[in-house]
Amino acid sequence: MPEKTTTPRELSPVVDRLNSEFTGVHDSATVTRCVDAARQGALDVTGRATPELVERIARQHLQVLALAFAERR
């Protein structure tokens, strides 16, 4: 069973902004998973995960996912 993560409260505005930005492209569960993955990646690489850094990483992941899905069609 996959590990379940909980998005920290300080990242809720990040999830909200990205949900708005990617409405109609990704569902909210995908956005939340990308934010969680971006947070974990930032912690692994830099030892810290500021909301600004997490948002930038998650946005890039969501953009790449959108491009990959578009190419498959």
PyMOL commands that set and color helices and strands:
alter all, ss='L'
color gray80, all
select helices_A, chain A and resi 9-21+28-46+51-72
alter helices_A, ss='H'
color red, helices_A
deselect
rebuild
show_as cartoon
